[in-house]
Amino acid sequence: MNRPRVLLVEDSLTQAVAMSDMLERAGYAVRHVPSAERALVELNGELPDLVLLDYHLPGMQGNELCRLIRLNAGTIGMPILVLTNDDSPACQREGLESGADDFLPKSQSAELILMRAGNLLRHAREASEETGLPRAVFRQPLVLIVGTPGGADEDLERALVQEGCRVERAIDGEAARVMVAARPFDCALVAETVGGAAGDALCAALRRVAVGDPTLILMLDRADSARSRPGHVSDGVDDRIEPQLDLSVLRARLRAMLRRRFLMEQNRRLLDDHIARETETIRLRAEREAAEARAALADELRLANERLQAANRRLSEQASVTRTITHNVTSALFMVDAGGRPTFMNPSAETLLGCALEELGGRPLAELVTMDDAAERAALAALSPVRNRPAAVRHTDGRTVPVTVSLAPLSGGDGGAVVEVVDVTERRKAERQQALLMAELSHRVKNTMATVLSIASQTKQRHDTLESFWPAFVGRLQALSSTHNLLARHLWGSVQLGDVLRHETAPYRDESRGNLALSGEPLLLTSRAALSLGMVFHELATNAAKYGAFSTPDGDVSVRWTRSPEGDAVTIAWEESGGPPVQAPSRRGFGSRLIEKGLAYELGGRASLEFRPGGLACTIELPLSDHVHATGGDTAPMPIPAG
């Protein structure tokens, strides 16, 4: 909830701090200004909910500020509480008569001050309604003193400041004329004699050049001068003030004159606001009537538009189909006239021929399409129906594009036809590729079956029972399958040696400890080399898991491959460490024979096994060939992540 806003007008800093602290602890938001003039500036901005006002202020007094607040329609109901050290009945009466809602001595208790402030705010909220009044506009009256009216120089200026005026001076008539012509003054107090010249004549001169309509008051020097100069008013003087000690008559008349002037200004603002609102109302009414007229016209046009839209819808649908056919299909479409000359080509047709319609030079389409069959060529030239017939089109760059041609004659009109030409280059390539793949698949299936039979036969020779045969046989088939899957993901093209190693050793890697280290330059393997090496790495990894480095928590396997100095061979070194002690087996198993003999047969390489005390070492030497080759670039070995 927003806190009530209080404007505190107090010239004493000590009392202002104490009063602000009391109000803020009671839940008010306080803004403090030290003078009535500063208060007017604040009131031109965001209006407060309550004004807490010191009666005696420097310059404009508190009662005069109350009068200005009450003269403004935007603040006529704003609560005002006057505080003063002077609690005399006369002071209280003058403060309340100036427009204050309440009057309290500063000596009163904080509880009473807060109670009175809360009471004023409560009644103000109950009476507040949206009145639509213009925002508050406050200013100080601007008074010009010309000469030394009445001989009371300092007293006159002090009295004007207490009435809330801003005072400026002109030392002579010329200065006064320049000043009133440059800016609007509310009042000019002119001495009876200014620089040896008569003040009434100066008043008439000021009236002619003044901006706005200032009130011109002639200040008489002698009591009998009023009787001796009866023509002051006709000379442009608005009022005459005789000399007096307390200036009470001047202050009262000035107060009444300024109050009337401010009320007239406020009435003009209210009138301008009323005119603006009436103008806005008339504008809105005119806009509403115009909108109603447009709505009525729109209703009349709607039925006509609906009929027009129904007629256009069929055309739009047909146009949409035409745009879809001509611009979105991949087929080349031609519209030809009765002589077979193209009159329209879609973007695919321009791409197929490599030129735009204007570049054909009126040549018949039959000259652009080559067909082997003479009867079909004659049918195309005669615009007879043709469907999916093989042909060829010569592109502007000289190449011949295989196509199929379909022609549908147009019925009615001046004849002509629609011709569809389909580029079948990719289809022909796909057919050839499919034939090659089928032949390759047949060959690989035969090789895989032979490999499986060989694995089964060799494994059976080393195992006497089905229980011992089956795990070894399944493991080797899984190794073969893993490499097959890797090759399938690469469409049976080349794969990286590092990828084959990662697949075959995946079940035994410990990523947290890093028990497998791979390093070497990128090396590509064909499917044949990948299958052969995959079986070898499977045998090595399985052996390491049973008897070697992968069988213990502290074991490590390192695989490095490097090219020979001549660059025509590669050496792969498998080395185990940290596993159990290794001894050479008493007989050579199928795995050893597969490692040592299989590579020689498949890839022309050789392999050797060393059963070192610290772990098994296998060295594989392969010649670089069409099946095993480097990727080029930097040949320095580089680490390959094991994961």
Rosetta blueprint (number, residue, H / E / L):
1 M L
2 N L
3 R L
4 P L
5 R E
6 V E
7 L E
8 L E
9 V E
10 E L
11 D L
12 S L
13 L H
14 T H
15 Q H
16 A H
17 V H
18 A H
19 M H
20 S H
21 D H
22 M H
23 L H
24 E H
25 R H
26 A L
27 G L
28 Y L
29 A E
30 V E
31 R E
32 H E
33 V E
34 P L
35 S L
36 A H
37 E H
38 R H
39 A H
40 L H
41 V H
42 E H
43 L H
44 N L
45 G L
46 E L
47 L L
48 P L
49 D L
50 L E
51 V E
52 L E
53 L E
54 D E
55 Y L
56 H L
57 L L
58 P L
59 G L
60 M L
61 Q L
62 G H
63 N H
64 E H
65 L H
66 C H
67 R H
68 L H
69 I H
70 R H
71 L H
72 N L
73 A H
74 G H
75 T H
76 I L
77 G L
78 M L
79 P L
80 I E
81 L E
82 V E
83 L E
84 T E
85 N L
86 D L
87 D L
88 S L
89 P H
90 A H
91 C H
92 Q H
93 R H
94 E H
95 G H
96 L H
97 E H
98 S L
99 G L
100 A L
101 D L
102 D E
103 F E
104 L E
105 P E
106 K L
107 S L
108 Q L
109 S L
110 A H
111 E H
112 L H
113 I H
114 L H
115 M H
116 R H
117 A H
118 G H
119 N H
120 L H
121 L H
122 R H
123 H H
124 A H
125 R H
126 E H
127 A H
128 S L
129 E L
130 E L
131 T L
132 G L
133 L L
134 P L
135 R L
136 A L
137 V L
138 F L
139 R L
140 Q L
141 P L
142 L E
143 V E
144 L E
145 I E
146 V E
147 G L
148 T L
149 P H
150 G H
151 G H
152 A L
153 D H
154 E H
155 D H
156 L H
157 E H
158 R H
159 A H
160 L H
161 V H
162 Q H
163 E L
164 G L
165 C L
166 R E
167 V E
168 E E
169 R E
170 A E
171 I L
172 D L
173 G H
174 E H
175 A H
176 A H
177 R H
178 V H
179 M H
180 V H
181 A H
182 A H
183 R L
184 P L
185 F L
186 D L
187 C E
188 A E
189 L E
190 V E
191 A E
192 E L
193 T E
194 V E
195 G L
196 G L
197 A E
198 A E
199 G H
200 D H
201 A H
202 L H
203 C H
204 A H
205 A H
206 L H
207 R H
208 R H
209 V H
210 A L
211 V L
212 G L
213 D L
214 P L
215 T E
216 L E
217 I E
218 L E
219 M E
220 L L
221 D L
222 R L
223 A L
224 D L
225 S H
226 A H
227 R H
228 S H
229 R L
230 P L
231 G L
232 H L
233 V H
234 S H
235 D H
236 G L
237 V L
238 D L
239 D E
240 R E
241 I E
242 E L
243 P L
244 Q L
245 L L
246 D L
247 L L
248 S H
249 V H
250 L H
251 R H
252 A H
253 R H
254 L H
255 R H
256 A H
257 M H
258 L H
259 R H
260 R H
261 R H
262 F H
263 L H
264 M H
265 E H
266 Q H
267 N H
268 R H
269 R H
270 L H
271 L H
272 D H
273 D H
274 H H
275 I H
276 A H
277 R H
278 E H
279 T H
280 E H
281 T H
282 I H
283 R H
284 L H
285 R H
286 A H
287 E H
288 R H
289 E H
290 A H
291 A H
292 E H
293 A H
294 R H
295 A H
296 A H
297 L H
298 A H
299 D H
300 E H
301 L H
302 R H
303 L H
304 A H
305 N H
306 E H
307 R H
308 L H
309 Q H
310 A H
311 A H
312 N H
313 R H
314 R H
315 L H
316 S H
317 E H
318 Q H
319 A H
320 S H
321 V H
322 T H
323 R H
324 T H
325 I H
326 T H
327 H H
328 N H
329 V L
330 T L
331 S L
332 A E
333 L E
334 F E
335 M E
336 V E
337 D L
338 A L
339 G L
340 G L
341 R L
342 P E
343 T E
344 F E
345 M E
346 N L
347 P H
348 S H
349 A H
350 E H
351 T H
352 L H
353 L H
354 G L
355 C L
356 A L
357 L H
358 E H
359 E H
360 L H
361 G L
362 G L
363 R L
364 P L
365 L H
366 A H
367 E H
368 L L
369 V E
370 T E
371 M L
372 D L
373 D L
374 A H
375 A H
376 E H
377 R H
378 A H
379 A H
380 L H
381 A H
382 A L
383 L L
384 S L
385 P L
386 V E
387 R E
388 N E
389 R E
390 P E
391 A E
392 A E
393 V E
394 R E
395 H L
396 T L
397 D L
398 G L
399 R L
400 T E
401 V E
402 P E
403 V E
404 T E
405 V E
406 S E
407 L E
408 A E
409 P E
410 L L
411 S L
412 G L
413 G L
414 D L
415 G L
416 G L
417 A E
418 V E
419 V E
420 E E
421 V E
422 V E
423 D E
424 V L
425 T H
426 E H
427 R H
428 R H
429 K H
430 A H
431 E H
432 R H
433 Q H
434 Q H
435 A H
436 L H
437 L H
438 M H
439 A H
440 E H
441 L H
442 S H
443 H H
444 R H
445 V H
446 K H
447 N H
448 T H
449 M H
450 A H
451 T H
452 V H
453 L H
454 S H
455 I H
456 A H
457 S H
458 Q H
459 T H
460 K H
461 Q H
462 R L
463 H L
464 D L
465 T L
466 L H
467 E H
468 S H
469 F H
470 W H
471 P H
472 A H
473 F H
474 V H
475 G H
476 R H
477 L H
478 Q H
479 A H
480 L H
481 S H
482 S H
483 T H
484 H H
485 N H
486 L H
487 L H
488 A H
489 R H
490 H L
491 L L
492 W L
493 G L
494 S L
495 V E
496 Q E
497 L H
498 G H
499 D H
500 V H
501 L H
502 R H
503 H H
504 E H
505 T H
506 A H
507 P H
508 Y H
509 R L
510 D L
511 E L
512 S L
513 R L
514 G L
515 N L
516 L E
517 A E
518 L E
519 S E
520 G E
521 E L
522 P L
523 L E
524 L E
525 L E
526 T L
527 S H
528 R H
529 A H
530 A H
531 L H
532 S H
533 L H
534 G H
535 M H
536 V H
537 F H
538 H H
539 E H
540 L H
541 A H
542 T H
543 N H
544 A H
545 A H
546 K H
547 Y L
548 G L
549 A H
550 F H
551 S H
552 T L
553 P L
554 D L
555 G L
556 D E
557 V E
558 S E
559 V E
560 R E
561 W E
562 T E
563 R E
564 S L
565 P L
566 E L
567 G L
568 D L
569 A E
570 V E
571 T E
572 I E
573 A E
574 W E
575 E E
576 E E
577 S E
578 G L
579 G L
580 P L
581 P L
582 V L
583 Q L
584 A L
585 P L
586 S L
587 R L
588 R L
589 G L
590 F H
591 G H
592 S H
593 R H
594 L H
595 I H
596 E H
597 K H
598 G H
599 L H
600 A H
601 Y H
602 E H
603 L H
604 G L
605 G L
606 R E
607 A E
608 S E
609 L E
610 E E
611 F E
612 R E
613 P L
614 G L
615 G E
616 L E
617 A E
618 C E
619 T E
620 I E
621 E E
622 L E
623 P E
624 L L
625 S L
626 D L
627 H L
628 V E
629 H E
630 A E
631 T L
632 G L
633 G L
634 D L
635 T L
636 A L
637 P L
638 M L
639 P E
640 I E
641 P L
642 A L
643 G L
